[in-house]
Amino acid sequence: FWADRTPVHEAARRGEILQLQQLIESGACVNAVTYDSITPLHEASLRGQTQCVKLLLDAGAQV
């Protein structure tokens, strides 16, 4: 776990769809950017987490 990655980054990376949904519903930022310019959408996309990608896009993640 990198210090600048948010819980949204980690849930997206791991494919934890329920946790990701709860975080989004609680107001977590879906467009948080790490020091190396990684967003939760990048994390989910790079790891083939298609459900998380869809959820993030539906929640307003920037492409």
PDB file with one MODEL, atoms N, CA, C and O in Angstrom:
MODEL        1
ATOM      1  N   PHE A   1       0.858  -1.187   0.000  1.00  0.00           N
ATOM      2  CA  PHE A   1       0.000   0.000   0.000  1.00  0.00           C
ATOM      3  C   PHE A   1       0.890   1.231   0.000  1.00  0.00           C
ATOM      4  O   PHE A   1       1.711   1.412   0.899  1.00  0.00           O
ATOM      5  N   TRP A   2       0.727   2.065  -0.996  1.00  0.00           N
ATOM      6  CA  TRP A   2       1.507   3.294  -1.106  1.00  0.00           C
ATOM      7  C   TRP A   2       0.848   4.372  -0.282  1.00  0.00           C
ATOM      8  O   TRP A   2      -0.379   4.447  -0.222  1.00  0.00           O
ATOM      9  N   ALA A   3       1.638   5.201   0.349  1.00  0.00           N
ATOM     10  CA  ALA A   3       1.141   6.217   1.275  1.00  0.00           C
ATOM     11  C   ALA A   3       0.180   7.203   0.628  1.00  0.00           C
ATOM     12  O   ALA A   3      -0.702   7.731   1.306  1.00  0.00           O
ATOM     13  N   ASP A   4       0.327   7.461  -0.658  1.00  0.00           N
ATOM     14  CA  ASP A   4      -0.537   8.457  -1.286  1.00  0.00           C
ATOM     15  C   ASP A   4      -1.762   7.850  -1.967  1.00  0.00           C
ATOM     16  O   ASP A   4      -2.550   8.576  -2.572  1.00  0.00           O
ATOM     17  N   ARG A   5      -1.931   6.561  -1.879  1.00  0.00           N
ATOM     18  CA  ARG A   5      -3.101   5.920  -2.466  1.00  0.00           C
ATOM     19  C   ARG A   5      -4.238   5.941  -1.449  1.00  0.00           C
ATOM     20  O   ARG A   5      -4.043   5.685  -0.261  1.00  0.00           O
ATOM     21  N   THR A   6      -5.417   6.251  -1.946  1.00  0.00           N
ATOM     22  CA  THR A   6      -6.584   6.348  -1.074  1.00  0.00           C
ATOM     23  C   THR A   6      -7.261   4.985  -0.944  1.00  0.00           C
ATOM     24  O   THR A   6      -6.939   4.062  -1.693  1.00  0.00           O
ATOM     25  N   PRO A   7      -8.191   4.851  -0.004  1.00  0.00           N
ATOM     26  CA  PRO A   7      -8.971   3.617   0.071  1.00  0.00           C
ATOM     27  C   PRO A   7      -9.712   3.319  -1.238  1.00  0.00           C
ATOM     28  O   PRO A   7      -9.934   2.156  -1.575  1.00  0.00           O
ATOM     29  N   VAL A   8     -10.092   4.364  -1.970  1.00  0.00           N
ATOM     30  CA  VAL A   8     -10.752   4.159  -3.266  1.00  0.00           C
ATOM     31  C   VAL A   8      -9.773   3.514  -4.252  1.00  0.00           C
ATOM     32  O   VAL A   8     -10.148   2.602  -4.989  1.00  0.00           O
ATOM     33  N   HIS A   9      -8.529   3.979  -4.268  1.00  0.00           N
ATOM     34  CA  HIS A   9      -7.503   3.357  -5.117  1.00  0.00           C
ATOM     35  C   HIS A   9      -7.375   1.863  -4.784  1.00  0.00           C
ATOM     36  O   HIS A   9      -7.360   1.015  -5.676  1.00  0.00           O
ATOM     37  N   GLU A  10      -7.283   1.569  -3.512  1.00  0.00           N
ATOM     38  CA  GLU A  10      -7.061   0.181  -3.094  1.00  0.00           C
ATOM     39  C   GLU A  10      -8.253  -0.713  -3.404  1.00  0.00           C
ATOM     40  O   GLU A  10      -8.072  -1.836  -3.876  1.00  0.00           O
ATOM     41  N   ALA A  11      -9.462  -0.238  -3.150  1.00  0.00           N
ATOM     42  CA  ALA A  11     -10.652  -1.034  -3.458  1.00  0.00           C
ATOM     43  C   ALA A  11     -10.745  -1.286  -4.962  1.00  0.00           C
ATOM     44  O   ALA A  11     -11.070  -2.394  -5.389  1.00  0.00           O
ATOM     45  N   ALA A  12     -10.461  -0.266  -5.757  1.00  0.00           N
ATOM     46  CA  ALA A  12     -10.494  -0.416  -7.216  1.00  0.00           C
ATOM     47  C   ALA A  12      -9.433  -1.401  -7.684  1.00  0.00           C
ATOM     48  O   ALA A  12      -9.700  -2.248  -8.536  1.00  0.00           O
ATOM     49  N   ARG A  13      -8.245  -1.293  -7.134  1.00  0.00           N
ATOM     50  CA  ARG A  13      -7.140  -2.179  -7.520  1.00  0.00           C
ATOM     51  C   ARG A  13      -7.447  -3.633  -7.197  1.00  0.00           C
ATOM     52  O   ARG A  13      -7.132  -4.531  -7.977  1.00  0.00           O
ATOM     53  N   ARG A  14      -8.056  -3.854  -6.056  1.00  0.00           N
ATOM     54  CA  ARG A  14      -8.328  -5.217  -5.593  1.00  0.00           C
ATOM     55  C   ARG A  14      -9.642  -5.788  -6.120  1.00  0.00           C
ATOM     56  O   ARG A  14      -9.919  -6.974  -5.945  1.00  0.00           O
ATOM     57  N   GLY A  15     -10.448  -4.950  -6.763  1.00  0.00           N
ATOM     58  CA  GLY A  15     -11.734  -5.426  -7.276  1.00  0.00           C
ATOM     59  C   GLY A  15     -12.782  -5.597  -6.197  1.00  0.00           C
ATOM     60  O   GLY A  15     -13.706  -6.398  -6.338  1.00  0.00           O
ATOM     61  N   GLU A  16     -12.637  -4.846  -5.120  1.00  0.00           N
ATOM     62  CA  GLU A  16     -13.575  -4.938  -3.998  1.00  0.00           C
ATOM     63  C   GLU A  16     -14.764  -4.015  -4.269  1.00  0.00           C
ATOM     64  O   GLU A  16     -14.837  -2.897  -3.760  1.00  0.00           O
ATOM     65  N   ILE A  17     -15.687  -4.514  -5.082  1.00  0.00           N
ATOM     66  CA  ILE A  17     -16.787  -3.711  -5.593  1.00  0.00           C
ATOM     67  C   ILE A  17     -17.693  -3.176  -4.484  1.00  0.00           C
ATOM     68  O   ILE A  17     -18.103  -2.017  -4.537  1.00  0.00           O
ATOM     69  N   LEU A  18     -18.007  -3.985  -3.496  1.00  0.00           N
ATOM     70  CA  LEU A  18     -18.891  -3.528  -2.420  1.00  0.00           C
ATOM     71  C   LEU A  18     -18.232  -2.439  -1.585  1.00  0.00           C
ATOM     72  O   LEU A  18     -18.874  -1.450  -1.233  1.00  0.00           O
ATOM     73  N   GLN A  19     -16.967  -2.616  -1.271  1.00  0.00           N
ATOM     74  CA  GLN A  19     -16.240  -1.595  -0.517  1.00  0.00           C
ATOM     75  C   GLN A  19     -16.146  -0.311  -1.332  1.00  0.00           C
ATOM     76  O   GLN A  19     -16.323   0.783  -0.797  1.00  0.00           O
ATOM     77  N   LEU A  20     -15.868  -0.446  -2.618  1.00  0.00           N
ATOM     78  CA  LEU A  20     -15.777   0.720  -3.491  1.00  0.00           C
ATOM     79  C   LEU A  20     -17.108   1.464  -3.537  1.00  0.00           C
ATOM     80  O   LEU A  20     -17.143   2.692  -3.466  1.00  0.00           O
ATOM     81  N   GLN A  21     -18.183   0.725  -3.654  1.00  0.00           N
ATOM     82  CA  GLN A  21     -19.512   1.342  -3.687  1.00  0.00           C
ATOM     83  C   GLN A  21     -19.798   2.092  -2.385  1.00  0.00           C
ATOM     84  O   GLN A  21     -20.329   3.202  -2.410  1.00  0.00           O
ATOM     85  N   GLN A  22     -19.449   1.492  -1.260  1.00  0.00           N
ATOM     86  CA  GLN A  22     -19.664   2.146   0.034  1.00  0.00           C
ATOM     87  C   GLN A  22     -18.842   3.428   0.143  1.00  0.00           C
ATOM     88  O   GLN A  22     -19.330   4.445   0.636  1.00  0.00           O
ATOM     89  N   LEU A  23     -17.616   3.376  -0.310  1.00  0.00           N
ATOM     90  CA  LEU A  23     -16.761   4.564  -0.269  1.00  0.00           C
ATOM     91  C   LEU A  23     -17.344   5.686  -1.119  1.00  0.00           C
ATOM     92  O   LEU A  23     -17.375   6.842  -0.697  1.00  0.00           O
ATOM     93  N   ILE A  24     -17.803   5.342  -2.308  1.00  0.00           N
ATOM     94  CA  ILE A  24     -18.396   6.339  -3.203  1.00  0.00           C
ATOM     95  C   ILE A  24     -19.654   6.925  -2.582  1.00  0.00           C
ATOM     96  O   ILE A  24     -19.852   8.140  -2.600  1.00  0.00           O
ATOM     97  N   GLU A  25     -20.501   6.066  -2.037  1.00  0.00           N
ATOM     98  CA  GLU A  25     -21.737   6.532  -1.402  1.00  0.00           C
ATOM     99  C   GLU A  25     -21.458   7.417  -0.195  1.00  0.00           C
ATOM    100  O   GLU A  25     -22.278   8.260   0.168  1.00  0.00           O
ATOM    101  N   SER A  26     -20.301   7.224   0.421  1.00  0.00           N
ATOM    102  CA  SER A  26     -19.915   8.033   1.582  1.00  0.00           C
ATOM    103  C   SER A  26     -19.261   9.351   1.177  1.00  0.00           C
ATOM    104  O   SER A  26     -18.898  10.161   2.030  1.00  0.00           O
ATOM    105  N   GLY A  27     -19.114   9.559  -0.127  1.00  0.00           N
ATOM    106  CA  GLY A  27     -18.569  10.818  -0.608  1.00  0.00           C
ATOM    107  C   GLY A  27     -17.091  10.818  -0.939  1.00  0.00           C
ATOM    108  O   GLY A  27     -16.507  11.880  -1.151  1.00  0.00           O
ATOM    109  N   ALA A  28     -16.476   9.646  -0.988  1.00  0.00           N
ATOM    110  CA  ALA A  28     -15.052   9.581  -1.327  1.00  0.00           C
ATOM    111  C   ALA A  28     -14.826  10.071  -2.756  1.00  0.00           C
ATOM    112  O   ALA A  28     -15.681   9.909  -3.627  1.00  0.00           O
ATOM    113  N   CYS A  29     -13.683  10.661  -2.975  1.00  0.00           N
ATOM    114  CA  CYS A  29     -13.336  11.219  -4.287  1.00  0.00           C
ATOM    115  C   CYS A  29     -12.921  10.109  -5.255  1.00  0.00           C
ATOM    116  O   CYS A  29     -11.985   9.358  -4.983  1.00  0.00           O
ATOM    117  N   VAL A  30     -13.625  10.011  -6.383  1.00  0.00           N
ATOM    118  CA  VAL A  30     -13.286   8.998  -7.380  1.00  0.00           C
ATOM    119  C   VAL A  30     -12.184   9.467  -8.324  1.00  0.00           C
ATOM    120  O   VAL A  30     -11.679   8.687  -9.131  1.00  0.00           O
ATOM    121  N   ASN A  31     -11.813  10.737  -8.224  1.00  0.00           N
ATOM    122  CA  ASN A  31     -10.784  11.293  -9.100  1.00  0.00           C
ATOM    123  C   ASN A  31      -9.500  11.660  -8.365  1.00  0.00           C
ATOM    124  O   ASN A  31      -8.724  12.487  -8.844  1.00  0.00           O
ATOM    125  N   ALA A  32      -9.274  11.051  -7.209  1.00  0.00           N
ATOM    126  CA  ALA A  32      -8.044  11.313  -6.462  1.00  0.00           C
ATOM    127  C   ALA A  32      -6.843  10.886  -7.306  1.00  0.00           C
ATOM    128  O   ALA A  32      -6.879   9.855  -7.977  1.00  0.00           O
ATOM    129  N   VAL A  33      -5.784  11.686  -7.265  1.00  0.00           N
ATOM    130  CA  VAL A  33      -4.591  11.426  -8.072  1.00  0.00           C
ATOM    131  C   VAL A  33      -3.385  11.263  -7.150  1.00  0.00           C
ATOM    132  O   VAL A  33      -3.177  12.065  -6.239  1.00  0.00           O
ATOM    133  N   THR A  34      -2.599  10.227  -7.394  1.00  0.00           N
ATOM    134  CA  THR A  34      -1.397   9.983  -6.604  1.00  0.00           C
ATOM    135  C   THR A  34      -0.244  10.834  -7.126  1.00  0.00           C
ATOM    136  O   THR A  34      -0.374  11.521  -8.139  1.00  0.00           O
ATOM    137  N   TYR A  35       0.878  10.780  -6.427  1.00  0.00           N
ATOM    138  CA  TYR A  35       2.071  11.520  -6.842  1.00  0.00           C
ATOM    139  C   TYR A  35       2.520  11.136  -8.247  1.00  0.00           C
ATOM    140  O   TYR A  35       3.079  11.954  -8.977  1.00  0.00           O
ATOM    141  N   ASP A  36       2.269   9.878  -8.617  1.00  0.00           N
ATOM    142  CA  ASP A  36       2.664   9.422  -9.952  1.00  0.00           C
ATOM    143  C   ASP A  36       1.492   9.436 -10.941  1.00  0.00           C
ATOM    144  O   ASP A  36       1.501   8.713 -11.937  1.00  0.00           O
ATOM    145  N   SER A  37       0.486  10.269 -10.651  1.00  0.00           N
ATOM    146  CA  SER A  37      -0.651  10.533 -11.548  1.00  0.00           C
ATOM    147  C   SER A  37      -1.565   9.339 -11.791  1.00  0.00           C
ATOM    148  O   SER A  37      -2.133   9.206 -12.875  1.00  0.00           O
ATOM    149  N   ILE A  38      -1.713   8.477 -10.801  1.00  0.00           N
ATOM    150  CA  ILE A  38      -2.593   7.316 -10.911  1.00  0.00           C
ATOM    151  C   ILE A  38      -3.923   7.621 -10.229  1.00  0.00           C
ATOM    152  O   ILE A  38      -3.958   8.097  -9.095  1.00  0.00           O
ATOM    153  N   THR A  39      -5.010   7.341 -10.934  1.00  0.00           N
ATOM    154  CA  THR A  39      -6.348   7.504 -10.368  1.00  0.00           C
ATOM    155  C   THR A  39      -6.923   6.122 -10.049  1.00  0.00           C
ATOM    156  O   THR A  39      -6.382   5.112 -10.500  1.00  0.00           O
ATOM    157  N   PRO A  40      -8.009   6.067  -9.279  1.00  0.00           N
ATOM    158  CA  PRO A  40      -8.660   4.781  -9.053  1.00  0.00           C
ATOM    159  C   PRO A  40      -9.082   4.098 -10.362  1.00  0.00           C
ATOM    160  O   PRO A  40      -9.033   2.873 -10.472  1.00  0.00           O
ATOM    161  N   LEU A  41      -9.493   4.897 -11.346  1.00  0.00           N
ATOM    162  CA  LEU A  41      -9.869   4.323 -12.642  1.00  0.00           C
ATOM    163  C   LEU A  41      -8.671   3.645 -13.307  1.00  0.00           C
ATOM    164  O   LEU A  41      -8.817   2.581 -13.908  1.00  0.00           O
ATOM    165  N   HIS A  42      -7.489   4.256 -13.203  1.00  0.00           N
ATOM    166  CA  HIS A  42      -6.273   3.616 -13.723  1.00  0.00           C
ATOM    167  C   HIS A  42      -6.054   2.275 -13.028  1.00  0.00           C
ATOM    168  O   HIS A  42      -5.809   1.258 -13.679  1.00  0.00           O
ATOM    169  N   GLU A  43      -6.143   2.287 -11.705  1.00  0.00           N
ATOM    170  CA  GLU A  43      -5.910   1.062 -10.923  1.00  0.00           C
ATOM    171  C   GLU A  43      -6.831  -0.064 -11.381  1.00  0.00           C
ATOM    172  O   GLU A  43      -6.384  -1.182 -11.635  1.00  0.00           O
ATOM    173  N   ALA A  44      -8.121   0.243 -11.483  1.00  0.00           N
ATOM    174  CA  ALA A  44      -9.097  -0.773 -11.873  1.00  0.00           C
ATOM    175  C   ALA A  44      -8.864  -1.243 -13.309  1.00  0.00           C
ATOM    176  O   ALA A  44      -8.934  -2.439 -13.595  1.00  0.00           O
ATOM    177  N   SER A  45      -8.593  -0.314 -14.194  1.00  0.00           N
ATOM    178  CA  SER A  45      -8.389  -0.651 -15.611  1.00  0.00           C
ATOM    179  C   SER A  45      -7.161  -1.527 -15.816  1.00  0.00           C
ATOM    180  O   SER A  45      -7.211  -2.523 -16.538  1.00  0.00           O
ATOM    181  N   LEU A  46      -6.066  -1.152 -15.180  1.00  0.00           N
ATOM    182  CA  LEU A  46      -4.821  -1.902 -15.340  1.00  0.00           C
ATOM    183  C   LEU A  46      -4.926  -3.336 -14.846  1.00  0.00           C
ATOM    184  O   LEU A  46      -4.190  -4.210 -15.304  1.00  0.00           O
ATOM    185  N   ARG A  47      -5.830  -3.579 -13.920  1.00  0.00           N
ATOM    186  CA  ARG A  47      -5.958  -4.912 -13.334  1.00  0.00           C
ATOM    187  C   ARG A  47      -7.191  -5.663 -13.825  1.00  0.00           C
ATOM    188  O   ARG A  47      -7.518  -6.731 -13.306  1.00  0.00           O
ATOM    189  N   GLY A  48      -7.872  -5.111 -14.817  1.00  0.00           N
ATOM    190  CA  GLY A  48      -9.016  -5.806 -15.403  1.00  0.00           C
ATOM    191  C   GLY A  48     -10.231  -5.902 -14.503  1.00  0.00           C
ATOM    192  O   GLY A  48     -11.039  -6.822 -14.635  1.00  0.00           O
ATOM    193  N   GLN A  49     -10.361  -4.954 -13.587  1.00  0.00           N
ATOM    194  CA  GLN A  49     -11.496  -4.949 -12.653  1.00  0.00           C
ATOM    195  C   GLN A  49     -12.677  -4.225 -13.320  1.00  0.00           C
ATOM    196  O   GLN A  49     -12.978  -3.077 -12.996  1.00  0.00           O
ATOM    197  N   THR A  50     -13.333  -4.917 -14.253  1.00  0.00           N
ATOM    198  CA  THR A  50     -14.343  -4.267 -15.090  1.00  0.00           C
ATOM    199  C   THR A  50     -15.537  -3.736 -14.303  1.00  0.00           C
ATOM    200  O   THR A  50     -16.070  -2.678 -14.638  1.00  0.00           O
ATOM    201  N   GLN A  51     -15.961  -4.440 -13.276  1.00  0.00           N
ATOM    202  CA  GLN A  51     -17.083  -3.943 -12.467  1.00  0.00           C
ATOM    203  C   GLN A  51     -16.700  -2.649 -11.759  1.00  0.00           C
ATOM    204  O   GLN A  51     -17.508  -1.726 -11.661  1.00  0.00           O
ATOM    205  N   CYS A  52     -15.491  -2.588 -11.276  1.00  0.00           N
ATOM    206  CA  CYS A  52     -15.018  -1.372 -10.613  1.00  0.00           C
ATOM    207  C   CYS A  52     -14.879  -0.232 -11.613  1.00  0.00           C
ATOM    208  O   CYS A  52     -15.198   0.914 -11.298  1.00  0.00           O
ATOM    209  N   VAL A  53     -14.409  -0.538 -12.808  1.00  0.00           N
ATOM    210  CA  VAL A  53     -14.312   0.488 -13.852  1.00  0.00           C
ATOM    211  C   VAL A  53     -15.683   1.079 -14.118  1.00  0.00           C
ATOM    212  O   VAL A  53     -15.838   2.300 -14.154  1.00  0.00           O
ATOM    213  N   LYS A  54     -16.679   0.225 -14.304  1.00  0.00           N
ATOM    214  CA  LYS A  54     -18.037   0.700 -14.577  1.00  0.00           C
ATOM    215  C   LYS A  54     -18.564   1.541 -13.422  1.00  0.00           C
ATOM    216  O   LYS A  54     -19.145   2.604 -13.641  1.00  0.00           O
ATOM    217  N   LEU A  55     -18.367   1.077 -12.214  1.00  0.00           N
ATOM    218  CA  LEU A  55     -18.840   1.816 -11.044  1.00  0.00           C
ATOM    219  C   LEU A  55     -18.172   3.187 -10.958  1.00  0.00           C
ATOM    220  O   LEU A  55     -18.840   4.188 -10.699  1.00  0.00           O
ATOM    221  N   LEU A  56     -16.884   3.235 -11.169  1.00  0.00           N
ATOM    222  CA  LEU A  56     -16.162   4.506 -11.124  1.00  0.00           C
ATOM    223  C   LEU A  56     -16.645   5.459 -12.216  1.00  0.00           C
ATOM    224  O   LEU A  56     -16.838   6.648 -11.963  1.00  0.00           O
ATOM    225  N   LEU A  57     -16.838   4.941 -13.424  1.00  0.00           N
ATOM    226  CA  LEU A  57     -17.331   5.784 -14.513  1.00  0.00           C
ATOM    227  C   LEU A  57     -18.734   6.302 -14.208  1.00  0.00           C
ATOM    228  O   LEU A  57     -19.029   7.476 -14.433  1.00  0.00           O
ATOM    229  N   ASP A  58     -19.590   5.431 -13.701  1.00  0.00           N
ATOM    230  CA  ASP A  58     -20.953   5.837 -13.339  1.00  0.00           C
ATOM    231  C   ASP A  58     -20.949   6.892 -12.237  1.00  0.00           C
ATOM    232  O   ASP A  58     -21.863   7.711 -12.144  1.00  0.00           O
ATOM    233  N   ALA A  59     -19.902   6.862 -11.400  1.00  0.00           N
ATOM    234  CA  ALA A  59     -19.791   7.820 -10.295  1.00  0.00           C
ATOM    235  C   ALA A  59     -19.100   9.117 -10.716  1.00  0.00           C
ATOM    236  O   ALA A  59     -18.896  10.009  -9.893  1.00  0.00           O
ATOM    237  N   GLY A  60     -18.742   9.219 -11.993  1.00  0.00           N
ATOM    238  CA  GLY A  60     -18.163  10.464 -12.487  1.00  0.00           C
ATOM    239  C   GLY A  60     -16.656  10.496 -12.619  1.00  0.00           C
ATOM    240  O   GLY A  60     -16.069  11.571 -12.746  1.00  0.00           O
ATOM    241  N   ALA A  61     -16.018   9.331 -12.590  1.00  0.00           N
ATOM    242  CA  ALA A  61     -14.565   9.310 -12.761  1.00  0.00           C
ATOM    243  C   ALA A  61     -14.200   9.893 -14.120  1.00  0.00           C
ATOM    244  O   ALA A  61     -14.832   9.593 -15.133  1.00  0.00           O
ATOM    245  N   GLN A  62     -13.174  10.727 -14.120  1.00  0.00           N
ATOM    246  CA  GLN A  62     -12.717  11.350 -15.363  1.00  0.00           C
ATOM    247  C   GLN A  62     -11.864  10.377 -16.164  1.00  0.00           C
ATOM    248  O   GLN A  62     -11.064   9.621 -15.613  1.00  0.00           O
ATOM    249  N   VAL A  63     -12.055  10.414 -17.466  1.00  0.00           N
ATOM    250  CA  VAL A  63     -11.300   9.534 -18.367  1.00  0.00           C
ATOM    251  C   VAL A  63     -10.139  10.299 -18.947  1.00  0.00           C
ATOM    252  O   VAL A  63      -9.368   9.749 -19.734  1.00  0.00           O
TER     253      VAL A  63
ENDMDL
END
